[in-house]
């Protein structure tokens, strides 16, 4: 999962976190950086929640 964060010194950088981690805009990270954008993945297969709807199509 890639997110854009704003560092305490005002710089913006892109960071990668493990796929199981849940981050949203406004979260403050351990180093004081704030999440400012959580782009959707380009590959729709990376989205975990979509599989749940297929289970009920019987």
PDB file of N, CA, C and O in Angstrom:
ATOM      1  N   UNK A   1       0.846  -1.161   0.000  1.00  0.00           N
ATOM      2  CA  UNK A   1       0.000   0.000   0.000  1.00  0.00           C
ATOM      3  C   UNK A   1       0.901   1.236   0.000  1.00  0.00           C
ATOM      4  O   UNK A   1       1.809   1.359   0.821  1.00  0.00           O
ATOM      5  N   UNK A   2       0.635   2.129  -0.919  1.00  0.00           N
ATOM      6  CA  UNK A   2       1.397   3.372  -1.016  1.00  0.00           C
ATOM      7  C   UNK A   2       0.552   4.508  -0.465  1.00  0.00           C
ATOM      8  O   UNK A   2      -0.645   4.583  -0.746  1.00  0.00           O
ATOM      9  N   UNK A   3       1.155   5.384   0.310  1.00  0.00           N
ATOM     10  CA  UNK A   3       0.468   6.565   0.827  1.00  0.00           C
ATOM     11  C   UNK A   3       1.377   7.776   0.678  1.00  0.00           C
ATOM     12  O   UNK A   3       2.601   7.648   0.640  1.00  0.00           O
ATOM     13  N   UNK A   4       0.772   8.937   0.594  1.00  0.00           N
ATOM     14  CA  UNK A   4       1.524  10.190   0.588  1.00  0.00           C
ATOM     15  C   UNK A   4       1.410  10.788   1.984  1.00  0.00           C
ATOM     16  O   UNK A   4       0.321  10.873   2.551  1.00  0.00           O
ATOM     17  N   UNK A   5       2.554  11.203   2.527  1.00  0.00           N
ATOM     18  CA  UNK A   5       2.577  11.780   3.864  1.00  0.00           C
ATOM     19  C   UNK A   5       3.247  13.152   3.838  1.00  0.00           C
ATOM     20  O   UNK A   5       4.116  13.429   3.010  1.00  0.00           O
ATOM     21  N   UNK A   6       2.818  13.994   4.764  1.00  0.00           N
ATOM     22  CA  UNK A   6       3.464  15.295   4.947  1.00  0.00           C
ATOM     23  C   UNK A   6       4.292  15.202   6.221  1.00  0.00           C
ATOM     24  O   UNK A   6       3.767  14.924   7.299  1.00  0.00           O
ATOM     25  N   UNK A   7       5.584  15.438   6.083  1.00  0.00           N
ATOM     26  CA  UNK A   7       6.513  15.354   7.205  1.00  0.00           C
ATOM     27  C   UNK A   7       6.414  16.597   8.077  1.00  0.00           C
ATOM     28  O   UNK A   7       5.930  17.634   7.621  1.00  0.00           O
ATOM     29  N   UNK A   8       6.867  16.509   9.333  1.00  0.00           N
ATOM     30  CA  UNK A   8       6.810  17.672  10.227  1.00  0.00           C
ATOM     31  C   UNK A   8       7.533  18.909   9.678  1.00  0.00           C
ATOM     32  O   UNK A   8       7.183  20.033  10.036  1.00  0.00           O
ATOM     33  N   UNK A   9       8.539  18.711   8.812  1.00  0.00           N
ATOM     34  CA  UNK A   9       9.258  19.863   8.246  1.00  0.00           C
ATOM     35  C   UNK A   9       8.574  20.427   6.998  1.00  0.00           C
ATOM     36  O   UNK A   9       9.091  21.352   6.373  1.00  0.00           O
ATOM     37  N   UNK A  10       7.399  19.867   6.630  1.00  0.00           N
ATOM     38  CA  UNK A  10       6.626  20.379   5.504  1.00  0.00           C
ATOM     39  C   UNK A  10       6.829  19.646   4.191  1.00  0.00           C
ATOM     40  O   UNK A  10       6.073  19.865   3.244  1.00  0.00           O
ATOM     41  N   UNK A  11       7.829  18.783   4.110  1.00  0.00           N
ATOM     42  CA  UNK A  11       8.060  18.023   2.881  1.00  0.00           C
ATOM     43  C   UNK A  11       6.986  16.959   2.716  1.00  0.00           C
ATOM     44  O   UNK A  11       6.410  16.482   3.694  1.00  0.00           O
ATOM     45  N   UNK A  12       6.722  16.589   1.456  1.00  0.00           N
ATOM     46  CA  UNK A  12       5.771  15.529   1.140  1.00  0.00           C
ATOM     47  C   UNK A  12       6.533  14.392   0.494  1.00  0.00           C
ATOM     48  O   UNK A  12       7.361  14.611  -0.391  1.00  0.00           O
ATOM     49  N   UNK A  13       6.248  13.157   0.945  1.00  0.00           N
ATOM     50  CA  UNK A  13       6.900  11.997   0.339  1.00  0.00           C
ATOM     51  C   UNK A  13       5.915  10.846   0.229  1.00  0.00           C
ATOM     52  O   UNK A  13       4.894  10.808   0.916  1.00  0.00           O
ATOM     53  N   UNK A  14       6.243   9.911  -0.651  1.00  0.00           N
ATOM     54  CA  UNK A  14       5.450   8.716  -0.858  1.00  0.00           C
ATOM     55  C   UNK A  14       6.110   7.578  -0.088  1.00  0.00           C
ATOM     56  O   UNK A  14       7.325   7.398  -0.160  1.00  0.00           O
ATOM     57  N   UNK A  15       5.309   6.812   0.647  1.00  0.00           N
ATOM     58  CA  UNK A  15       5.831   5.699   1.431  1.00  0.00           C
ATOM     59  C   UNK A  15       5.040   4.429   1.153  1.00  0.00           C
ATOM     60  O   UNK A  15       3.860   4.478   0.808  1.00  0.00           O
ATOM     61  N   UNK A  16       5.709   3.295   1.310  1.00  0.00           N
ATOM     62  CA  UNK A  16       5.048   2.000   1.133  1.00  0.00           C
ATOM     63  C   UNK A  16       4.897   1.328   2.494  1.00  0.00           C
ATOM     64  O   UNK A  16       5.836   1.291   3.290  1.00  0.00           O
ATOM     65  N   UNK A  17       3.703   0.799   2.749  1.00  0.00           N
ATOM     66  CA  UNK A  17       3.411   0.067   3.977  1.00  0.00           C
ATOM     67  C   UNK A  17       2.847  -1.295   3.613  1.00  0.00           C
ATOM     68  O   UNK A  17       2.348  -1.473   2.502  1.00  0.00           O
ATOM     69  N   UNK A  18       2.915  -2.272   4.534  1.00  0.00           N
ATOM     70  CA  UNK A  18       2.379  -3.613   4.251  1.00  0.00           C
ATOM     71  C   UNK A  18       0.896  -3.560   3.890  1.00  0.00           C
ATOM     72  O   UNK A  18       0.167  -2.695   4.374  1.00  0.00           O
ATOM     73  N   UNK A  19       0.455  -4.481   3.046  1.00  0.00           N
ATOM     74  CA  UNK A  19      -0.919  -4.483   2.546  1.00  0.00           C
ATOM     75  C   UNK A  19      -1.952  -4.629   3.657  1.00  0.00           C
ATOM     76  O   UNK A  19      -3.058  -4.105   3.522  1.00  0.00           O
ATOM     77  N   UNK A  20      -1.639  -5.307   4.728  1.00  0.00           N
ATOM     78  CA  UNK A  20      -2.594  -5.513   5.808  1.00  0.00           C
ATOM     79  C   UNK A  20      -2.776  -4.311   6.720  1.00  0.00           C
ATOM     80  O   UNK A  20      -3.646  -4.321   7.591  1.00  0.00           O
ATOM     81  N   UNK A  21      -1.977  -3.291   6.535  1.00  0.00           N
ATOM     82  CA  UNK A  21      -2.049  -2.098   7.373  1.00  0.00           C
ATOM     83  C   UNK A  21      -3.174  -1.192   6.877  1.00  0.00           C
ATOM     84  O   UNK A  21      -3.319  -0.985   5.672  1.00  0.00           O
ATOM     85  N   UNK A  22      -3.968  -0.653   7.797  1.00  0.00           N
ATOM     86  CA  UNK A  22      -5.067   0.221   7.414  1.00  0.00           C
ATOM     87  C   UNK A  22      -4.720   1.656   7.781  1.00  0.00           C
ATOM     88  O   UNK A  22      -4.610   1.988   8.961  1.00  0.00           O
ATOM     89  N   UNK A  23      -4.550   2.490   6.794  1.00  0.00           N
ATOM     90  CA  UNK A  23      -4.260   3.905   7.005  1.00  0.00           C
ATOM     91  C   UNK A  23      -5.302   4.730   6.279  1.00  0.00           C
ATOM     92  O   UNK A  23      -5.796   4.338   5.222  1.00  0.00           O
ATOM     93  N   UNK A  24      -5.635   5.881   6.856  1.00  0.00           N
ATOM     94  CA  UNK A  24      -6.552   6.789   6.165  1.00  0.00           C
ATOM     95  C   UNK A  24      -6.040   8.219   6.304  1.00  0.00           C
ATOM     96  O   UNK A  24      -5.171   8.507   7.128  1.00  0.00           O
ATOM     97  N   UNK A  25      -6.590   9.097   5.491  1.00  0.00           N
ATOM     98  CA  UNK A  25      -6.169  10.499   5.476  1.00  0.00           C
ATOM     99  C   UNK A  25      -6.362  11.103   6.865  1.00  0.00           C
ATOM    100  O   UNK A  25      -7.416  10.954   7.483  1.00  0.00           O
ATOM    101  N   UNK A  26      -5.328  11.785   7.339  1.00  0.00           N
ATOM    102  CA  UNK A  26      -5.373  12.425   8.650  1.00  0.00           C
ATOM    103  C   UNK A  26      -4.676  11.635   9.741  1.00  0.00           C
ATOM    104  O   UNK A  26      -4.423  12.178  10.817  1.00  0.00           O
ATOM    105  N   UNK A  27      -4.352  10.355   9.496  1.00  0.00           N
ATOM    106  CA  UNK A  27      -3.638   9.564  10.498  1.00  0.00           C
ATOM    107  C   UNK A  27      -2.260  10.162  10.752  1.00  0.00           C
ATOM    108  O   UNK A  27      -1.575  10.573   9.815  1.00  0.00           O
ATOM    109  N   UNK A  28      -1.856  10.210  12.014  1.00  0.00           N
ATOM    110  CA  UNK A  28      -0.529  10.682  12.390  1.00  0.00           C
ATOM    111  C   UNK A  28       0.329   9.449  12.669  1.00  0.00           C
ATOM    112  O   UNK A  28      -0.034   8.606  13.489  1.00  0.00           O
ATOM    113  N   UNK A  29       1.467   9.349  11.982  1.00  0.00           N
ATOM    114  CA  UNK A  29       2.348   8.203  12.109  1.00  0.00           C
ATOM    115  C   UNK A  29       3.346   8.402  13.246  1.00  0.00           C
ATOM    116  O   UNK A  29       3.444   9.490  13.813  1.00  0.00           O
ATOM    117  N   UNK A  30       4.088   7.339  13.575  1.00  0.00           N
ATOM    118  CA  UNK A  30       5.030   7.366  14.697  1.00  0.00           C
ATOM    119  C   UNK A  30       6.043   8.505  14.620  1.00  0.00           C
ATOM    120  O   UNK A  30       6.417   9.077  15.644  1.00  0.00           O
ATOM    121  N   UNK A  31       6.485   8.834  13.416  1.00  0.00           N
ATOM    122  CA  UNK A  31       7.504   9.869  13.261  1.00  0.00           C
ATOM    123  C   UNK A  31       6.920  11.282  13.142  1.00  0.00           C
ATOM    124  O   UNK A  31       7.653  12.235  12.878  1.00  0.00           O
ATOM    125  N   UNK A  32       5.613  11.416  13.336  1.00  0.00           N
ATOM    126  CA  UNK A  32       4.967  12.722  13.267  1.00  0.00           C
ATOM    127  C   UNK A  32       4.429  13.082  11.896  1.00  0.00           C
ATOM    128  O   UNK A  32       3.780  14.116  11.741  1.00  0.00           O
ATOM    129  N   UNK A  33       4.687  12.244  10.893  1.00  0.00           N
ATOM    130  CA  UNK A  33       4.163  12.488   9.546  1.00  0.00           C
ATOM    131  C   UNK A  33       2.648  12.276   9.546  1.00  0.00           C
ATOM    132  O   UNK A  33       2.126  11.450  10.295  1.00  0.00           O
ATOM    133  N   UNK A  34       1.949  13.034   8.694  1.00  0.00           N
ATOM    134  CA  UNK A  34       0.494  12.944   8.584  1.00  0.00           C
ATOM    135  C   UNK A  34       0.138  12.407   7.204  1.00  0.00           C
ATOM    136  O   UNK A  34       0.666  12.882   6.199  1.00  0.00           O
ATOM    137  N   UNK A  35      -0.753  11.421   7.147  1.00  0.00           N
ATOM    138  CA  UNK A  35      -1.200  10.856   5.868  1.00  0.00           C
ATOM    139  C   UNK A  35      -2.078  11.886   5.171  1.00  0.00           C
ATOM    140  O   UNK A  35      -3.067  12.350   5.738  1.00  0.00           O
ATOM    141  N   UNK A  36      -1.709  12.248   3.923  1.00  0.00           N
ATOM    142  CA  UNK A  36      -2.488  13.247   3.192  1.00  0.00           C
ATOM    143  C   UNK A  36      -3.194  12.670   1.973  1.00  0.00           C
ATOM    144  O   UNK A  36      -4.082  13.318   1.419  1.00  0.00           O
ATOM    145  N   UNK A  37      -2.816  11.446   1.535  1.00  0.00           N
ATOM    146  CA  UNK A  37      -3.482  10.816   0.393  1.00  0.00           C
ATOM    147  C   UNK A  37      -3.235   9.327   0.430  1.00  0.00           C
ATOM    148  O   UNK A  37      -2.128   8.875   0.719  1.00  0.00           O
ATOM    149  N   UNK A  38      -4.290   8.557   0.130  1.00  0.00           N
ATOM    150  CA  UNK A  38      -4.201   7.108   0.034  1.00  0.00           C
ATOM    151  C   UNK A  38      -4.772   6.737  -1.337  1.00  0.00           C
ATOM    152  O   UNK A  38      -5.968   6.476  -1.463  1.00  0.00           O
ATOM    153  N   UNK A  39      -3.913   6.714  -2.370  1.00  0.00           N
ATOM    154  CA  UNK A  39      -4.415   6.428  -3.715  1.00  0.00           C
ATOM    155  C   UNK A  39      -4.923   4.998  -3.844  1.00  0.00           C
ATOM    156  O   UNK A  39      -4.390   4.080  -3.221  1.00  0.00           O
ATOM    157  N   UNK A  40      -5.943   4.821  -4.648  1.00  0.00           N
ATOM    158  CA  UNK A  40      -6.445   3.474  -4.920  1.00  0.00           C
ATOM    159  C   UNK A  40      -5.445   2.737  -5.784  1.00  0.00           C
ATOM    160  O   UNK A  40      -4.751   3.353  -6.593  1.00  0.00           O
ATOM    161  N   UNK A  41      -5.361   1.413  -5.624  1.00  0.00           N
ATOM    162  CA  UNK A  41      -4.421   0.646  -6.451  1.00  0.00           C
ATOM    163  C   UNK A  41      -4.849   0.649  -7.918  1.00  0.00           C
ATOM    164  O   UNK A  41      -6.039   0.696  -8.229  1.00  0.00           O
ATOM    165  N   UNK A  42      -3.862   0.598  -8.813  1.00  0.00           N
ATOM    166  CA  UNK A  42      -4.164   0.520 -10.238  1.00  0.00           C
ATOM    167  C   UNK A  42      -4.757  -0.824 -10.609  1.00  0.00           C
ATOM    168  O   UNK A  42      -5.569  -0.919 -11.529  1.00  0.00           O
ATOM    169  N   UNK A  43      -4.354  -1.863  -9.895  1.00  0.00           N
ATOM    170  CA  UNK A  43      -4.811  -3.216 -10.170  1.00  0.00           C
ATOM    171  C   UNK A  43      -5.965  -3.541  -9.232  1.00  0.00           C
ATOM    172  O   UNK A  43      -5.769  -3.621  -8.020  1.00  0.00           O
ATOM    173  N   UNK A  44      -7.152  -3.727  -9.767  1.00  0.00           N
ATOM    174  CA  UNK A  44      -8.342  -3.959  -8.964  1.00  0.00           C
ATOM    175  C   UNK A  44      -8.233  -5.239  -8.137  1.00  0.00           C
ATOM    176  O   UNK A  44      -8.920  -5.365  -7.123  1.00  0.00           O
ATOM    177  N   UNK A  45      -7.386  -6.196  -8.541  1.00  0.00           N
ATOM    178  CA  UNK A  45      -7.222  -7.442  -7.793  1.00  0.00           C
ATOM    179  C   UNK A  45      -6.600  -7.213  -6.427  1.00  0.00           C
ATOM    180  O   UNK A  45      -6.703  -8.081  -5.561  1.00  0.00           O
ATOM    181  N   UNK A  46      -5.959  -6.077  -6.206  1.00  0.00           N
ATOM    182  CA  UNK A  46      -5.344  -5.779  -4.918  1.00  0.00           C
ATOM    183  C   UNK A  46      -6.365  -5.395  -3.855  1.00  0.00           C
ATOM    184  O   UNK A  46      -6.031  -5.362  -2.671  1.00  0.00           O
ATOM    185  N   UNK A  47      -7.589  -5.106  -4.248  1.00  0.00           N
ATOM    186  CA  UNK A  47      -8.599  -4.675  -3.289  1.00  0.00           C
ATOM    187  C   UNK A  47      -9.218  -5.902  -2.623  1.00  0.00           C
ATOM    188  O   UNK A  47      -9.814  -6.738  -3.302  1.00  0.00           O
ATOM    189  N   UNK A  48      -9.083  -6.018  -1.311  1.00  0.00           N
ATOM    190  CA  UNK A  48      -9.497  -7.205  -0.578  1.00  0.00           C
ATOM    191  C   UNK A  48     -11.006  -7.331  -0.425  1.00  0.00           C
ATOM    192  O   UNK A  48     -11.526  -8.442  -0.523  1.00  0.00           O
ATOM    193  N   UNK A  49     -11.718  -6.261  -0.192  1.00  0.00           N
ATOM    194  CA  UNK A  49     -13.132  -6.310   0.128  1.00  0.00           C
ATOM    195  C   UNK A  49     -14.038  -6.758  -0.999  1.00  0.00           C
ATOM    196  O   UNK A  49     -15.161  -7.191  -0.739  1.00  0.00           O
ATOM    197  N   UNK A  50     -13.598  -6.672  -2.232  1.00  0.00           N
ATOM    198  CA  UNK A  50     -14.461  -7.016  -3.357  1.00  0.00           C
ATOM    199  C   UNK A  50     -14.811  -8.492  -3.395  1.00  0.00           C
ATOM    200  O   UNK A  50     -15.874  -8.840  -3.910  1.00  0.00           O
ATOM    201  N   UNK A  51     -13.989  -9.359  -2.886  1.00  0.00           N
ATOM    202  CA  UNK A  51     -14.245 -10.795  -2.903  1.00  0.00           C
ATOM    203  C   UNK A  51     -15.433 -11.195  -2.052  1.00  0.00           C
ATOM    204  O   UNK A  51     -16.027 -12.246  -2.292  1.00  0.00           O
ATOM    205  N   UNK A  52     -15.793 -10.400  -1.077  1.00  0.00           N
ATOM    206  CA  UNK A  52     -16.896 -10.749  -0.191  1.00  0.00           C
ATOM    207  C   UNK A  52     -18.226 -10.822  -0.927  1.00  0.00           C
ATOM    208  O   UNK A  52     -19.053 -11.675  -0.604  1.00  0.00           O
ATOM    209  N   UNK A  53     -18.454  -9.965  -1.891  1.00  0.00           N
ATOM    210  CA  UNK A  53     -19.722  -9.953  -2.610  1.00  0.00           C
ATOM    211  C   UNK A  53     -19.884 -11.175  -3.506  1.00  0.00           C
ATOM    212  O   UNK A  53     -21.010 -11.624  -3.719  1.00  0.00           O
ATOM    213  N   UNK A  54     -18.824 -11.712  -4.024  1.00  0.00           N
ATOM    214  CA  UNK A  54     -18.890 -12.885  -4.888  1.00  0.00           C
ATOM    215  C   UNK A  54     -19.347 -14.127  -4.130  1.00  0.00           C
ATOM    216  O   UNK A  54     -19.905 -15.040  -4.739  1.00  0.00           O
ATOM    217  N   UNK A  55     -19.129 -14.183  -2.831  1.00  0.00           N
ATOM    218  CA  UNK A  55     -19.497 -15.348  -2.037  1.00  0.00           C
ATOM    219  C   UNK A  55     -21.004 -15.498  -1.910  1.00  0.00           C
ATOM    220  O   UNK A  55     -21.481 -16.600  -1.636  1.00  0.00           O
ATOM    221  N   UNK A  56     -21.774 -14.426  -2.100  1.00  0.00           N
ATOM    222  CA  UNK A  56     -23.212 -14.474  -1.906  1.00  0.00           C
ATOM    223  C   UNK A  56     -23.998 -14.538  -3.212  1.00  0.00           C
ATOM    224  O   UNK A  56     -25.209 -14.319  -3.208  1.00  0.00           O
ATOM    225  N   UNK A  57     -23.341 -14.831  -4.316  1.00  0.00           N
ATOM    226  CA  UNK A  57     -24.010 -14.889  -5.622  1.00  0.00           C
ATOM    227  C   UNK A  57     -24.559 -16.279  -5.942  1.00  0.00           C
ATOM    228  O   UNK A  57     -24.576 -16.656  -7.114  1.00  0.00           O
ATOM    229  N   UNK A  58     -24.994 -17.031  -4.990  1.00  0.00           N
ATOM    230  CA  UNK A  58     -25.502 -18.399  -5.250  1.00  0.00           C
ATOM    231  C   UNK A  58     -26.892 -18.398  -5.767  1.00  0.00           C
ATOM    232  O   UNK A  58     -27.454 -19.461  -6.031  1.00  0.00           O
TER     233      UNK A  58
END
